[in-house]
Amino acid sequence: MADPHQPLFEAIDATWPAAQYLSHEGWLIRRGAGGGKRVSAATLQSDDAQIDAAISAQTSMGQAPLFMIRPTDNALDCALAQRGFEIVDPVVLLAKSLGTTRPTAHSCYPQCTPEMQAIWAAGGIDQPRIDVMQRAAGPKCFTYLTEGAVAFSALHQGICMTHAVEVAPDARRQGLGRRIMQDIECWAQTMGAQRLMVLSVRENRGAMALYQSLNMRQISAYHYRRAPAP
């Protein structure tokens, strides 16, 4: 039976791509180039893959061992737990279906600008993560509200995947998060997407409340396991 979660994780990889992908002894190894956990974690491709092979490949890239645990990776999760690998950053995938109207999106731009980068930088989204956005090969947009909000979105096989939603500290609690997500939804519909999807760390209650208020619902989840500190 096909894994219903697989298209979701393919959309994540396509719209937030690693600097390099290596298929190695039953693993997909990602080289993140400083772009964060999502583009640096190894994922399981074969049930008989050996954990040590992934650890060796990541170490040879100069990366600390890190694994993404998807809903189908229960055995791997248990095996890593037995080795003392700790859970970090449980992430929720939220989505909503889109209509077929073609509204106008006024705040979506094809390129990143210094003004956008300044807002992202204030939120800890640095140049290596901007580089991730630039690597995305499909249709994409940089959504920017001059009042102080920015986000990145890209399309993959009918899914509009939104990343890096950031509101400037002095512009929060003014409804900008809602507005920017609504503009992204307009752009996605204009581009013919059937579904809008976003990721949120589960503990980010503000983001979770925002997305749920926009009728986005949890459709999957994952977490990471990293090696214990020496």
C-alpha positions in Angstrom: 0.0 0.0 0.0 1.3 3.5 -0.9 2.3 5.7 2.0 -0.2 8.6 2.1 2.4 10.8 3.8 5.0 10.4 1.1 3.8 13.2 -1.2 3.8 15.6 1.7 7.5 14.9 2.5 8.4 15.0 -1.2 6.8 18.5 -1.2 8.9 19.5 1.8 12.1 18.4 0.0 11.2 20.0 -3.3 10.3 23.4 -1.8 12.9 23.6 0.9 15.8 21.7 -0.7 19.1 20.6 0.7 22.4 21.7 -0.8 23.1 18.0 -1.7 21.3 14.7 -1.6 23.2 11.4 -1.3 21.5 8.0 -1.6 23.7 5.8 0.7 23.1 2.2 1.8 19.4 2.6 2.3 19.5 6.2 3.5 18.8 9.6 2.0 21.6 11.8 3.3 21.2 15.6 3.1 23.9 18.2 3.2 22.4 21.2 4.8 25.2 23.8 4.3 24.0 25.6 7.4 20.3 25.7 6.4 18.9 24.0 9.5 17.7 20.6 10.6 15.2 20.1 7.8 17.9 20.1 5.1 20.5 18.3 7.2 18.6 15.2 8.5 18.9 11.7 7.2 15.8 9.7 6.3 15.3 6.0 5.9 14.8 4.5 2.5 15.2 0.8 3.2 14.0 -1.1 6.3 17.3 -3.0 6.4 19.5 0.1 6.4 22.0 0.3 9.2 22.1 3.3 11.5 25.9 3.3 11.6 26.0 3.8 7.8 24.0 7.0 8.1 26.1 8.3 11.0 29.3 7.6 9.0 28.0 9.4 6.0 26.8 12.5 7.9 30.1 12.6 9.9 32.1 12.5 6.6 30.1 15.6 5.5 31.0 17.4 8.7 27.5 17.2 10.1 26.4 15.9 13.5 24.2 12.8 13.2 20.6 13.8 12.8 17.6 11.7 11.8 14.1 12.8 10.6 11.4 10.4 12.1 8.3 10.3 9.9 5.0 8.5 10.9 6.3 5.3 9.2 9.6 5.2 11.0 8.5 3.7 14.3 11.2 0.9 14.4 13.9 3.5 13.6 12.6 5.7 16.3 12.9 2.9 18.9 16.3 1.9 17.7 17.7 5.4 18.0 16.1 5.9 21.4 17.9 2.8 22.6 21.1 4.4 21.5 20.3 7.5 23.5 19.4 9.7 20.6 17.1 12.5 22.0 13.9 13.9 20.4 14.1 17.5 19.3 11.6 19.8 17.6 8.4 17.8 17.0 6.9 19.4 13.9 3.3 19.4 12.7 2.2 19.6 9.1 -1.0 21.5 8.7 -3.0 21.9 5.5 -6.2 23.1 3.9 -7.9 22.5 0.5 -8.1 25.4 -1.8 -10.9 26.7 -4.0 -10.7 27.2 -7.8 -11.2 30.9 -7.9 -8.3 33.1 -9.0 -8.0 36.0 -6.6 -5.3 38.7 -7.0 -2.3 38.4 -4.7 -0.9 41.8 -4.2 2.1 41.1 -1.9 3.9 38.2 -3.7 7.3 38.9 -5.4 9.6 36.7 -7.5 12.8 37.7 -5.7 14.0 38.2 -2.2 14.8 41.9 -1.3 17.0 43.5 1.4 13.8 44.5 3.2 12.6 40.9 3.4 16.0 39.7 4.5 16.1 42.3 7.3 12.8 40.9 8.8 14.1 37.3 8.4 17.4 38.2 10.0 15.7 39.7 13.0 13.9 36.3 13.5 17.0 34.2 13.1 16.6 33.2 9.5 20.1 33.8 8.1 21.7 33.7 4.7 22.1 29.9 4.5 18.3 29.6 4.9 17.8 32.3 2.2 20.1 30.1 0.1 17.6 27.2 0.6 14.8 29.4 -0.7 16.9 30.4 -3.8 17.5 26.7 -4.5 13.8 25.8 -4.8 13.3 25.0 -8.5 9.6 25.2 -9.0 7.2 28.2 -9.0 7.8 30.2 -5.9 7.0 33.6 -4.3 8.4 35.8 -1.6 5.4 37.3 0.2 6.1 40.7 1.8 3.9 43.1 3.8 5.5 46.5 4.2 4.2 46.8 7.8 6.7 44.0 8.7 5.9 40.5 7.6 7.5 38.0 5.2 7.1 34.4 4.1 8.4 32.1 1.4 6.2 29.7 -0.6 6.8 27.2 -3.4 4.7 24.7 -5.4 5.2 21.0 -5.9 2.6 18.8 -7.6 -0.4 20.8 -6.6 0.8 21.6 -3.1 1.7 25.1 -2.1 4.2 24.7 0.7 4.8 27.8 2.9 8.0 28.2 4.9 9.7 30.9 7.1 6.7 32.9 8.1 8.1 35.8 10.1 6.6 39.0 11.6 8.9 41.7 12.8 8.9 42.0 16.6 7.5 45.5 16.7 4.7 44.5 14.2 3.2 41.5 16.1 -0.3 41.2 17.4 -1.6 43.4 14.5 -3.0 40.6 12.3 -0.1 40.5 9.9 0.3 36.8 10.2 -3.3 36.2 9.1 -2.9 38.7 6.3 0.2 37.3 4.8 -1.2 33.7 4.9 -4.3 35.0 3.1 -2.2 36.6 0.4 -0.2 33.3 0.1 -3.5 31.5 -0.3 -4.5 33.9 -3.1 -1.2 33.3 -4.9 -1.5 29.5 -4.5 -5.0 29.6 -6.0 -3.8 31.8 -8.9 -1.1 29.2 -9.6 -3.6 26.3 -9.6 -2.6 24.7 -6.3 -5.1 22.3 -4.8 -3.7 22.4 -1.2 -1.9 24.9 1.0 0.5 23.4 3.6 2.6 24.8 6.3 5.0 23.4 9.0 5.0 24.5 12.6 7.0 23.3 15.6 4.3 21.9 17.9 5.4 24.0 20.8 4.9 27.3 18.9 1.4 27.9 20.2 1.0 31.3 18.5 1.7 29.8 15.1 -0.5 26.8 15.7 -3.4 29.0 16.8 -3.0 31.2 13.7 -3.0 28.3 11.2 -5.9 26.6 12.9 -7.9 29.8 12.8 -7.4 29.8 9.0 -9.0 26.3 8.9 -5.7 24.5 8.5 -5.7 21.1 10.1 -3.0 18.7 11.1 -2.4 16.0 8.4 1.0 14.6 9.5 3.9 15.1 11.8 7.6 14.3 12.3 10.4 14.9 14.8 14.1 14.7 14.8 16.5 12.5 16.9 20.0 13.7 17.5 23.0 12.2 19.1 23.4 12.8 22.9 25.8 15.4 23.9 29.3 13.9 24.7 
